[in-house]
Amino acid sequence: MSSPYLNNLIIIGCILTYTSVILLGLNSGLTSENNFPYICASRAWVLMTGFTLAFGSQKKNNNNDDDDDKMSK
């Protein structure tokens, strides 16, 4: 059984990861060069946070499934 809260964290992580793809595609034609330090930092943080939420929640979700199997035996 999976937890709805962990599923929501996975969804949020995926959305953040996909958002980082948009940030990675920005260039000087779309934004000013003065904003590049902020965009560069934000895309790294958004990608890191999204990846951590998506895959960290999956691992925790799988561990809960293993605990449920042990308890049913």
mmCIF file as gemmi writes it, N, C-alpha and C atoms, coordinates in Angstrom:
data_model
loop_
_atom_site.group_PDB
_atom_site.id
_atom_site.type_symbol
_atom_site.label_atom_id
_atom_site.label_alt_id
_atom_site.label_comp_id
_atom_site.label_asym_id
_atom_site.label_entity_id
_atom_site.label_seq_id
_atom_site.pdbx_PDB_ins_code
_atom_site.Cartn_x
_atom_site.Cartn_y
_atom_site.Cartn_z
_atom_site.occupancy
_atom_site.B_iso_or_equiv
_atom_site.pdbx_formal_charge
_atom_site.auth_seq_id
_atom_site.auth_asym_id
_atom_site.pdbx_PDB_model_num
ATOM 1 N N . MET Axp A 1 ? 0.833 -1.176 0 1 0 ? 1 A 1
ATOM 2 C CA . MET Axp A 1 ? 0 0 0 1 0 ? 1 A 1
ATOM 3 C C . MET Axp A 1 ? 0.88 1.242 0 1 0 ? 1 A 1
ATOM 4 N N . SER Axp A 2 ? 0.466 2.225 -0.77 1 0 ? 2 A 1
ATOM 5 C CA . SER Axp A 2 ? 1.215 3.469 -0.804 1 0 ? 2 A 1
ATOM 6 C C . SER Axp A 2 ? 0.445 4.551 -0.049 1 0 ? 2 A 1
ATOM 7 N N . SER Axp A 3 ? 1.177 5.49 0.46 1 0 ? 3 A 1
ATOM 8 C CA . SER Axp A 3 ? 0.598 6.575 1.224 1 0 ? 3 A 1
ATOM 9 C C . SER Axp A 3 ? 0.249 7.739 0.291 1 0 ? 3 A 1
ATOM 10 N N . PRO Axp A 4 ? -0.927 8.324 0.429 1 0 ? 4 A 1
ATOM 11 C CA . PRO Axp A 4 ? -1.281 9.459 -0.426 1 0 ? 4 A 1
ATOM 12 C C . PRO Axp A 4 ? -0.346 10.653 -0.228 1 0 ? 4 A 1
ATOM 13 N N . TYR Axp A 5 ? 0.153 10.823 0.989 1 0 ? 5 A 1
ATOM 14 C CA . TYR Axp A 5 ? 1.064 11.942 1.244 1 0 ? 5 A 1
ATOM 15 C C . TYR Axp A 5 ? 2.375 11.75 0.476 1 0 ? 5 A 1
ATOM 16 N N . LEU Axp A 6 ? 2.876 10.543 0.45 1 0 ? 6 A 1
ATOM 17 C CA . LEU Axp A 6 ? 4.112 10.286 -0.292 1 0 ? 6 A 1
ATOM 18 C C . LEU Axp A 6 ? 3.879 10.398 -1.788 1 0 ? 6 A 1
ATOM 19 N N . ASN Axp A 7 ? 2.704 9.98 -2.252 1 0 ? 7 A 1
ATOM 20 C CA . ASN Axp A 7 ? 2.381 10.14 -3.668 1 0 ? 7 A 1
ATOM 21 C C . ASN Axp A 7 ? 2.326 11.617 -4.053 1 0 ? 7 A 1
ATOM 22 N N . ASN Axp A 8 ? 1.791 12.454 -3.163 1 0 ? 8 A 1
ATOM 23 C CA . ASN Axp A 8 ? 1.761 13.892 -3.424 1 0 ? 8 A 1
ATOM 24 C C . ASN Axp A 8 ? 3.168 14.474 -3.475 1 0 ? 8 A 1
ATOM 25 N N . LEU Axp A 9 ? 4.058 13.995 -2.616 1 0 ? 9 A 1
ATOM 26 C CA . LEU Axp A 9 ? 5.448 14.468 -2.665 1 0 ? 9 A 1
ATOM 27 C C . LEU Axp A 9 ? 6.126 14.066 -3.975 1 0 ? 9 A 1
ATOM 28 N N . ILE Axp A 10 ? 5.821 12.878 -4.461 1 0 ? 10 A 1
ATOM 29 C CA . ILE Axp A 10 ? 6.38 12.429 -5.74 1 0 ? 10 A 1
ATOM 30 C C . ILE Axp A 10 ? 5.885 13.334 -6.863 1 0 ? 10 A 1
ATOM 31 N N . ILE Axp A 11 ? 4.606 13.674 -6.847 1 0 ? 11 A 1
ATOM 32 C CA . ILE Axp A 11 ? 4.043 14.54 -7.884 1 0 ? 11 A 1
ATOM 33 C C . ILE Axp A 11 ? 4.675 15.925 -7.831 1 0 ? 11 A 1
ATOM 34 N N . ILE Axp A 12 ? 4.82 16.479 -6.643 1 0 ? 12 A 1
ATOM 35 C CA . ILE Axp A 12 ? 5.452 17.798 -6.503 1 0 ? 12 A 1
ATOM 36 C C . ILE Axp A 12 ? 6.897 17.743 -6.993 1 0 ? 12 A 1
ATOM 37 N N . GLY Axp A 13 ? 7.609 16.67 -6.665 1 0 ? 13 A 1
ATOM 38 C CA . GLY Axp A 13 ? 8.984 16.521 -7.135 1 0 ? 13 A 1
ATOM 39 C C . GLY Axp A 13 ? 9.066 16.451 -8.647 1 0 ? 13 A 1
ATOM 40 N N . CYS Axp A 14 ? 8.146 15.744 -9.27 1 0 ? 14 A 1
ATOM 41 C CA . CYS Axp A 14 ? 8.129 15.666 -10.734 1 0 ? 14 A 1
ATOM 42 C C . CYS Axp A 14 ? 7.828 17.018 -11.368 1 0 ? 14 A 1
ATOM 43 N N . ILE Axp A 15 ? 6.886 17.754 -10.783 1 0 ? 15 A 1
ATOM 44 C CA . ILE Axp A 15 ? 6.558 19.083 -11.305 1 0 ? 15 A 1
ATOM 45 C C . ILE Axp A 15 ? 7.767 20.004 -11.198 1 0 ? 15 A 1
ATOM 46 N N . LEU Axp A 16 ? 8.461 19.964 -10.069 1 0 ? 16 A 1
ATOM 47 C CA . LEU Axp A 16 ? 9.658 20.809 -9.915 1 0 ? 16 A 1
ATOM 48 C C . LEU Axp A 16 ? 10.75 20.41 -10.895 1 0 ? 16 A 1
ATOM 49 N N . THR Axp A 17 ? 10.907 19.109 -11.122 1 0 ? 17 A 1
ATOM 50 C CA . THR Axp A 17 ? 11.924 18.653 -12.067 1 0 ? 17 A 1
ATOM 51 C C . THR Axp A 17 ? 11.595 19.115 -13.481 1 0 ? 17 A 1
ATOM 52 N N . TYR Axp A 18 ? 10.33 19.026 -13.866 1 0 ? 18 A 1
ATOM 53 C CA . TYR Axp A 18 ? 9.932 19.506 -15.184 1 0 ? 18 A 1
ATOM 54 C C . TYR Axp A 18 ? 10.058 21.024 -15.29 1 0 ? 18 A 1
ATOM 55 N N . THR Axp A 19 ? 9.823 21.733 -14.199 1 0 ? 19 A 1
ATOM 56 C CA . THR Axp A 19 ? 10 23.182 -14.185 1 0 ? 19 A 1
ATOM 57 C C . THR Axp A 19 ? 11.46 23.553 -14.405 1 0 ? 19 A 1
ATOM 58 N N . SER Axp A 20 ? 12.363 22.748 -13.879 1 0 ? 20 A 1
ATOM 59 C CA . SER Axp A 20 ? 13.787 23.037 -14.074 1 0 ? 20 A 1
ATOM 60 C C . SER Axp A 20 ? 14.181 22.921 -15.546 1 0 ? 20 A 1
ATOM 61 N N . VAL Axp A 21 ? 13.491 22.081 -16.308 1 0 ? 21 A 1
ATOM 62 C CA . VAL Axp A 21 ? 13.772 21.971 -17.745 1 0 ? 21 A 1
ATOM 63 C C . VAL Axp A 21 ? 13.453 23.29 -18.439 1 0 ? 21 A 1
ATOM 64 N N . ILE Axp A 22 ? 12.362 23.932 -18.028 1 0 ? 22 A 1
ATOM 65 C CA . ILE Axp A 22 ? 12.014 25.237 -18.599 1 0 ? 22 A 1
ATOM 66 C C . ILE Axp A 22 ? 13.072 26.265 -18.237 1 0 ? 22 A 1
ATOM 67 N N . LEU Axp A 23 ? 13.517 26.247 -16.985 1 0 ? 23 A 1
ATOM 68 C CA . LEU Axp A 23 ? 14.554 27.192 -16.565 1 0 ? 23 A 1
ATOM 69 C C . LEU Axp A 23 ? 15.873 26.938 -17.292 1 0 ? 23 A 1
ATOM 70 N N . LEU Axp A 24 ? 16.179 25.672 -17.573 1 0 ? 24 A 1
ATOM 71 C CA . LEU Axp A 24 ? 17.412 25.36 -18.288 1 0 ? 24 A 1
ATOM 72 C C . LEU Axp A 24 ? 17.371 25.848 -19.738 1 0 ? 24 A 1
ATOM 73 N N . GLY Axp A 25 ? 16.168 26.033 -20.275 1 0 ? 25 A 1
ATOM 74 C CA . GLY Axp A 25 ? 16.034 26.478 -21.655 1 0 ? 25 A 1
ATOM 75 C C . GLY Axp A 25 ? 16.066 27.983 -21.843 1 0 ? 25 A 1
ATOM 76 N N . LEU Axp A 26 ? 16.098 28.739 -20.748 1 0 ? 26 A 1
ATOM 77 C CA . LEU Axp A 26 ? 16.119 30.2 -20.882 1 0 ? 26 A 1
ATOM 78 C C . LEU Axp A 26 ? 17.466 30.671 -21.413 1 0 ? 26 A 1
ATOM 79 N N . ASN Axp A 27 ? 17.422 31.65 -22.302 1 0 ? 27 A 1
ATOM 80 C CA . ASN Axp A 27 ? 18.655 32.24 -22.819 1 0 ? 27 A 1
ATOM 81 C C . ASN Axp A 27 ? 18.544 33.756 -22.797 1 0 ? 27 A 1
ATOM 82 N N . SER Axp A 28 ? 19.54 34.443 -23.298 1 0 ? 28 A 1
ATOM 83 C CA . SER Axp A 28 ? 19.567 35.904 -23.226 1 0 ? 28 A 1
ATOM 84 C C . SER Axp A 28 ? 18.503 36.542 -24.104 1 0 ? 28 A 1
ATOM 85 N N . GLY Axp A 29 ? 17.951 35.796 -25.039 1 0 ? 29 A 1
ATOM 86 C CA . GLY Axp A 29 ? 16.876 36.346 -25.862 1 0 ? 29 A 1
ATOM 87 C C . GLY Axp A 29 ? 15.571 36.464 -25.102 1 0 ? 29 A 1
ATOM 88 N N . LEU Axp A 30 ? 15.4 35.648 -24.089 1 0 ? 30 A 1
ATOM 89 C CA . LEU Axp A 30 ? 14.157 35.658 -23.315 1 0 ? 30 A 1
ATOM 90 C C . LEU Axp A 30 ? 14.255 36.472 -22.035 1 0 ? 30 A 1
ATOM 91 N N . THR Axp A 31 ? 15.441 36.591 -21.467 1 0 ? 31 A 1
ATOM 92 C CA . THR Axp A 31 ? 15.628 37.343 -20.224 1 0 ? 31 A 1
ATOM 93 C C . THR Axp A 31 ? 16.861 38.223 -20.355 1 0 ? 31 A 1
ATOM 94 N N . SER Axp A 32 ? 16.986 39.157 -19.439 1 0 ? 32 A 1
ATOM 95 C CA . SER Axp A 32 ? 18.166 40.02 -19.466 1 0 ? 32 A 1
ATOM 96 C C . SER Axp A 32 ? 19.353 39.291 -18.83 1 0 ? 32 A 1
ATOM 97 N N . GLU Axp A 33 ? 20.528 39.718 -19.195 1 0 ? 33 A 1
ATOM 98 C CA . GLU Axp A 33 ? 21.735 39.083 -18.667 1 0 ? 33 A 1
ATOM 99 C C . GLU Axp A 33 ? 21.936 39.374 -17.182 1 0 ? 33 A 1
ATOM 100 N N . ASN Axp A 34 ? 21.306 40.412 -16.684 1 0 ? 34 A 1
ATOM 101 C CA . ASN Axp A 34 ? 21.406 40.722 -15.254 1 0 ? 34 A 1
ATOM 102 C C . ASN Axp A 34 ? 20.713 39.667 -14.398 1 0 ? 34 A 1
ATOM 103 N N . ASN Axp A 35 ? 19.747 38.964 -14.971 1 0 ? 35 A 1
ATOM 104 C CA . ASN Axp A 35 ? 18.996 37.956 -14.218 1 0 ? 35 A 1
ATOM 105 C C . ASN Axp A 35 ? 19.648 36.581 -14.255 1 0 ? 35 A 1
ATOM 106 N N . PHE Axp A 36 ? 20.685 36.393 -15.057 1 0 ? 36 A 1
ATOM 107 C CA . PHE Axp A 36 ? 21.279 35.065 -15.205 1 0 ? 36 A 1
ATOM 108 C C . PHE Axp A 36 ? 21.833 34.465 -13.912 1 0 ? 36 A 1
ATOM 109 N N . PRO Axp A 37 ? 22.477 35.222 -13.038 1 0 ? 37 A 1
ATOM 110 C CA . PRO Axp A 37 ? 22.934 34.596 -11.78 1 0 ? 37 A 1
ATOM 111 C C . PRO Axp A 37 ? 21.783 34.028 -10.954 1 0 ? 37 A 1
ATOM 112 N N . TYR Axp A 38 ? 20.65 34.72 -10.948 1 0 ? 38 A 1
ATOM 113 C CA . TYR Axp A 38 ? 19.486 34.25 -10.196 1 0 ? 38 A 1
ATOM 114 C C . TYR Axp A 38 ? 18.847 33.036 -10.876 1 0 ? 38 A 1
ATOM 115 N N . ILE Axp A 39 ? 18.768 33.083 -12.183 1 0 ? 39 A 1
ATOM 116 C CA . ILE Axp A 39 ? 18.19 31.955 -12.926 1 0 ? 39 A 1
ATOM 117 C C . ILE Axp A 39 ? 19.077 30.729 -12.783 1 0 ? 39 A 1
ATOM 118 N N . CYS Axp A 40 ? 20.365 30.916 -12.852 1 0 ? 40 A 1
ATOM 119 C CA . CYS Axp A 40 ? 21.303 29.802 -12.74 1 0 ? 40 A 1
ATOM 120 C C . CYS Axp A 40 ? 21.194 29.139 -11.363 1 0 ? 40 A 1
ATOM 121 N N . ALA Axp A 41 ? 21.118 29.948 -10.329 1 0 ? 41 A 1
ATOM 122 C CA . ALA Axp A 41 ? 20.989 29.393 -8.975 1 0 ? 41 A 1
ATOM 123 C C . ALA Axp A 41 ? 19.633 28.73 -8.779 1 0 ? 41 A 1
ATOM 124 N N . SER Axp A 42 ? 18.58 29.36 -9.296 1 0 ? 42 A 1
ATOM 125 C CA . SER Axp A 42 ? 17.241 28.793 -9.088 1 0 ? 42 A 1
ATOM 126 C C . SER Axp A 42 ? 17.046 27.488 -9.847 1 0 ? 42 A 1
ATOM 127 N N . ARG Axp A 43 ? 17.603 27.367 -11.043 1 0 ? 43 A 1
ATOM 128 C CA . ARG Axp A 43 ? 17.413 26.112 -11.778 1 0 ? 43 A 1
ATOM 129 C C . ARG Axp A 43 ? 18.162 24.961 -11.114 1 0 ? 43 A 1
ATOM 130 N N . ALA Axp A 44 ? 19.292 25.252 -10.51 1 0 ? 44 A 1
ATOM 131 C CA . ALA Axp A 44 ? 20.002 24.193 -9.785 1 0 ? 44 A 1
ATOM 132 C C . ALA Axp A 44 ? 19.208 23.772 -8.548 1 0 ? 44 A 1
ATOM 133 N N . TRP Axp A 45 ? 18.67 24.735 -7.815 1 0 ? 45 A 1
ATOM 134 C CA . TRP Axp A 45 ? 17.896 24.427 -6.612 1 0 ? 45 A 1
ATOM 135 C C . TRP Axp A 45 ? 16.591 23.709 -6.958 1 0 ? 45 A 1
ATOM 136 N N . VAL Axp A 46 ? 15.919 24.149 -8.019 1 0 ? 46 A 1
ATOM 137 C CA . VAL Axp A 46 ? 14.646 23.531 -8.4 1 0 ? 46 A 1
ATOM 138 C C . VAL Axp A 46 ? 14.881 22.091 -8.854 1 0 ? 46 A 1
ATOM 139 N N . LEU Axp A 47 ? 15.918 21.858 -9.635 1 0 ? 47 A 1
ATOM 140 C CA . LEU Axp A 47 ? 16.223 20.499 -10.089 1 0 ? 47 A 1
ATOM 141 C C . LEU Axp A 47 ? 16.604 19.606 -8.912 1 0 ? 47 A 1
ATOM 142 N N . MET Axp A 48 ? 17.44 20.113 -8.033 1 0 ? 48 A 1
ATOM 143 C CA . MET Axp A 48 ? 17.874 19.326 -6.876 1 0 ? 48 A 1
ATOM 144 C C . MET Axp A 48 ? 16.703 19.001 -5.947 1 0 ? 48 A 1
ATOM 145 N N . THR Axp A 49 ? 15.854 19.976 -5.688 1 0 ? 49 A 1
ATOM 146 C CA . THR Axp A 49 ? 14.711 19.757 -4.807 1 0 ? 49 A 1
ATOM 147 C C . THR Axp A 49 ? 13.708 18.794 -5.434 1 0 ? 49 A 1
ATOM 148 N N . GLY Axp A 50 ? 13.438 18.962 -6.721 1 0 ? 50 A 1
ATOM 149 C CA . GLY Axp A 50 ? 12.508 18.071 -7.402 1 0 ? 50 A 1
ATOM 150 C C . GLY Axp A 50 ? 12.997 16.641 -7.439 1 0 ? 50 A 1
ATOM 151 N N . PHE Axp A 51 ? 14.264 16.46 -7.747 1 0 ? 51 A 1
ATOM 152 C CA . PHE Axp A 51 ? 14.838 15.107 -7.793 1 0 ? 51 A 1
ATOM 153 C C . PHE Axp A 51 ? 14.796 14.461 -6.407 1 0 ? 51 A 1
ATOM 154 N N . THR Axp A 52 ? 15.15 15.241 -5.395 1 0 ? 52 A 1
ATOM 155 C CA . THR Axp A 52 ? 15.157 14.707 -4.032 1 0 ? 52 A 1
ATOM 156 C C . THR Axp A 52 ? 13.756 14.3 -3.584 1 0 ? 52 A 1
ATOM 157 N N . LEU Axp A 53 ? 12.772 15.135 -3.864 1 0 ? 53 A 1
ATOM 158 C CA . LEU Axp A 53 ? 11.404 14.807 -3.464 1 0 ? 53 A 1
ATOM 159 C C . LEU Axp A 53 ? 10.875 13.597 -4.221 1 0 ? 53 A 1
ATOM 160 N N . ALA Axp A 54 ? 11.097 13.565 -5.526 1 0 ? 54 A 1
ATOM 161 C CA . ALA Axp A 54 ? 10.535 12.485 -6.342 1 0 ? 54 A 1
ATOM 162 C C . ALA Axp A 54 ? 11.15 11.131 -5.988 1 0 ? 54 A 1
ATOM 163 N N . PHE Axp A 55 ? 12.46 11.049 -5.955 1 0 ? 55 A 1
ATOM 164 C CA . PHE Axp A 55 ? 13.098 9.761 -5.726 1 0 ? 55 A 1
ATOM 165 C C . PHE Axp A 55 ? 13.207 9.417 -4.243 1 0 ? 55 A 1
ATOM 166 N N . GLY Axp A 56 ? 13.319 10.409 -3.389 1 0 ? 56 A 1
ATOM 167 C CA . GLY Axp A 56 ? 13.35 10.139 -1.96 1 0 ? 56 A 1
ATOM 168 C C . GLY Axp A 56 ? 12.018 9.621 -1.458 1 0 ? 56 A 1
ATOM 169 N N . SER Axp A 57 ? 10.937 10.14 -1.994 1 0 ? 57 A 1
ATOM 170 C CA . SER Axp A 57 ? 9.61 9.669 -1.6 1 0 ? 57 A 1
ATOM 171 C C . SER Axp A 57 ? 9.355 8.261 -2.106 1 0 ? 57 A 1
ATOM 172 N N . GLN Axp A 58 ? 9.879 7.941 -3.267 1 0 ? 58 A 1
ATOM 173 C CA . GLN Axp A 58 ? 9.725 6.586 -3.802 1 0 ? 58 A 1
ATOM 174 C C . GLN Axp A 58 ? 10.421 5.583 -2.907 1 0 ? 58 A 1
ATOM 175 N N . LYS Axp A 59 ? 11.619 5.898 -2.486 1 0 ? 59 A 1
ATOM 176 C CA . LYS Axp A 59 ? 12.368 4.977 -1.635 1 0 ? 59 A 1
ATOM 177 C C . LYS Axp A 59 ? 11.653 4.785 -0.305 1 0 ? 59 A 1
ATOM 178 N N . LYS Axp A 60 ? 11.173 5.859 0.277 1 0 ? 60 A 1
ATOM 179 C CA . LYS Axp A 60 ? 10.449 5.768 1.541 1 0 ? 60 A 1
ATOM 180 C C . LYS Axp A 60 ? 9.164 4.976 1.344 1 0 ? 60 A 1
ATOM 181 N N . ASN Axp A 61 ? 8.499 5.177 0.217 1 0 ? 61 A 1
ATOM 182 C CA . ASN Axp A 61 ? 7.274 4.465 -0.093 1 0 ? 61 A 1
ATOM 183 C C . ASN Axp A 61 ? 7.545 2.967 -0.209 1 0 ? 61 A 1
ATOM 184 N N . ASN Axp A 62 ? 8.647 2.573 -0.83 1 0 ? 62 A 1
ATOM 185 C CA . ASN Axp A 62 ? 8.997 1.168 -0.956 1 0 ? 62 A 1
ATOM 186 C C . ASN Axp A 62 ? 9.357 0.562 0.396 1 0 ? 62 A 1
ATOM 187 N N . ASN Axp A 63 ? 10.007 1.32 1.253 1 0 ? 63 A 1
ATOM 188 C CA . ASN Axp A 63 ? 10.339 0.821 2.587 1 0 ? 63 A 1
ATOM 189 C C . ASN Axp A 63 ? 9.073 0.55 3.395 1 0 ? 63 A 1
ATOM 190 N N . ASN Axp A 64 ? 8.078 1.391 3.252 1 0 ? 64 A 1
ATOM 191 C CA . ASN Axp A 64 ? 6.815 1.169 3.957 1 0 ? 64 A 1
ATOM 192 C C . ASN Axp A 64 ? 6.144 -0.106 3.476 1 0 ? 64 A 1
ATOM 193 N N . ASP Axp A 65 ? 6.235 -0.407 2.19 1 0 ? 65 A 1
ATOM 194 C CA . ASP Axp A 65 ? 5.648 -1.629 1.659 1 0 ? 65 A 1
ATOM 195 C C . ASP Axp A 65 ? 6.336 -2.851 2.254 1 0 ? 65 A 1
ATOM 196 N N . ASP Axp A 66 ? 7.659 -2.788 2.424 1 0 ? 66 A 1
ATOM 197 C CA . ASP Axp A 66 ? 8.391 -3.902 3.016 1 0 ? 66 A 1
ATOM 198 C C . ASP Axp A 66 ? 7.988 -4.115 4.47 1 0 ? 66 A 1
ATOM 199 N N . ASP Axp A 67 ? 7.784 -3.028 5.207 1 0 ? 67 A 1
ATOM 200 C CA . ASP Axp A 67 ? 7.375 -3.133 6.597 1 0 ? 67 A 1
ATOM 201 C C . ASP Axp A 67 ? 5.989 -3.757 6.716 1 0 ? 67 A 1
ATOM 202 N N . ASP Axp A 68 ? 5.103 -3.409 5.779 1 0 ? 68 A 1
ATOM 203 C CA . ASP Axp A 68 ? 3.766 -3.995 5.796 1 0 ? 68 A 1
ATOM 204 C C . ASP Axp A 68 ? 3.825 -5.505 5.561 1 0 ? 68 A 1
ATOM 205 N N . ASP Axp A 69 ? 4.736 -5.941 4.665 1 0 ? 69 A 1
ATOM 206 C CA . ASP Axp A 69 ? 4.867 -7.374 4.399 1 0 ? 69 A 1
ATOM 207 C C . ASP Axp A 69 ? 5.367 -8.116 5.625 1 0 ? 69 A 1
ATOM 208 N N . LYS Axp A 70 ? 6.299 -7.518 6.361 1 0 ? 70 A 1
ATOM 209 C CA . LYS Axp A 70 ? 6.848 -8.163 7.557 1 0 ? 70 A 1
ATOM 210 C C . LYS Axp A 70 ? 5.791 -8.28 8.642 1 0 ? 70 A 1
ATOM 211 N N . MET Axp A 71 ? 4.936 -7.272 8.747 1 0 ? 71 A 1
ATOM 212 C CA . MET Axp A 71 ? 3.927 -7.274 9.792 1 0 ? 71 A 1
ATOM 213 C C . MET Axp A 71 ? 2.817 -8.285 9.495 1 0 ? 71 A 1
ATOM 214 N N . SER Axp A 72 ? 2.571 -8.56 8.222 1 0 ? 72 A 1
ATOM 215 C CA . SER Axp A 72 ? 1.494 -9.481 7.879 1 0 ? 72 A 1
ATOM 216 C C . SER Axp A 72 ? 1.903 -10.937 8.048 1 0 ? 72 A 1
ATOM 217 N N . LYS Axp A 73 ? 3.192 -11.207 8.175 1 0 ? 73 A 1
ATOM 218 C CA . LYS Axp A 73 ? 3.67 -12.592 8.298 1 0 ? 73 A 1
ATOM 219 C C . LYS Axp A 73 ? 3.581 -13.106 9.703 1 0 ? 73 A 1
